[in-house]
Amino acid sequence: MLFVVTALLAVSCHPRLTSVHRGGSMRASAKWVLLPVQNHSETPQAGERVEAMLDTLLRRQGVAQLDKYPPQADDDAQLLSSDRQRYEAALQWARGNKYDYAITGSVEEWRYKSGLDAEPAIALSMRVLDLQSGKVVWGATGTQTGSGGENASGTALKLLDALIDELHTGMR
């Protein structure tokens, strides 16, 4: 019985990568840009949180030439623009600045489950675009549920770490 409980806990804490697509190899030494991560969850600024984590994780995996899209000039304009508008503007900027790859994605879920334990639940989709061809060269989707004592950011970091490990296997 103890073995079954331990096995269930181990499985529930590990990320579930539901889909990984590899459309070609990528060069870690290329010129990369981090584009806006769209937030489809009900948690404000979840996309920005993922962007901050991605910056660190990508550099740890050897992406040395990593820039971030420029912020919009006016804070009020950023509040009024949608995630999609920010993404499109950043993508156009990245193409104009001759980046090789862009990494982006979306937050599908960033919440705490209801109940006594209030476990964090995170769902993310990530993709890498070859900016010269416009094709998606890597994509992955995953979910992660934490334990009752964990916070959502820590749970998201575990999931992102697993996704970026998958990305790293496609780099040369």
Buried (B, 14 or more C-beta within 10 A) or exposed (E): EEEEEEEEEEEEBEBBBEEBEBBEEBBBEBBBBBBBBBBBBEBEEBBEBBBBBBBBBBEEBEBEBBEBBEEBEEEEEEEEBEBEBBBBBBBEBBBEEEBBBBBBBBBBBBBBEEEEEEBBBBBBBBBBBBBEEEEBBBBBBBBBBBEEEBEBBBBBBBBBBBBBBBBBEBBE
